Amino acid sequence: MAGGAEAAAKADAANWLTPEQAASYLALPSRKALYQAVRRGLIPGHRLGRLLRFHRPELDRVLLARSTTSASV
């Protein structure tokens, strides 16, 4: 059982991205652009102590919303 819990913890940890990883994942030009989008409330970010991290499933929802919005225009 411990192996299953350890694997689940690793999988969850892989879902948290650094600002550099999140900017790349969202195809943003820079970390600065990512920080601006977070400040405007366009992208959800989470503070873990002093660190800013991004949850991949939430970024997937942002990408999905972006693609459906641009497809309808």
N, C-alpha and C positions, 0 to 999 in steps of 0.2 A: 504494500500500500504506500509506503514512503516514496517509492520510485514514481508512482503516479502523481503524488502531490508535488514532488520536485519538478516533474515534467510540466505540470500545469503552471507552476510558479515561473518557470523559464519561458513558457509560451506567453504568459501575461507580461513578463518583463520585456519581451520582444515587441509588444504592442505600444510601448512608451518610447517616443522619439525625442532626440535632442533638437534644439532649434535648427541646427544645420541639416539634420536628417529631414525634419518637417518641411523646411523650405525647399529642399530638393524633391521630396515626395509630392509637394503641391505645385512643383514647377515654377516657383517664385524666383525672381532674379537675385534675391539676397536675403540675409537674415533681417536686415533693416526693413524690408518690405513685409516680412512675416510679422515682426514686432508691431509695425503700423497697423496691419490687419487685425492683430490681437487687440490692440488699443481701441480700434474702432468697433470691436465686437463681431467682426466677420469670421474670426477663427477662434475656437475655444482653446485656451491654454491653462495649464495647472501648475501652481507653485508647489514644489516639493522642497520645503525649506527655502533656500535661496535659489534653487534651480527651477527653471521653467521647462516643463515637459509637455508633450502633446500625445494624446491617445489616438492611435491609428484608426480605430473604428469611428471616432468623431471626425477625423480628417476625411475619411471615406464618405461620410455624410455631406461634408462641405463640398467635396468633389462632385458627388452625385447631384447636389442642389445646383452647383455651378453648371453642370452639363445639361440638366433639364431646363434651366433658365435660358441658356444660350441656344438650345435646340428650339425653344418656342418663339424665339425672336426672328 
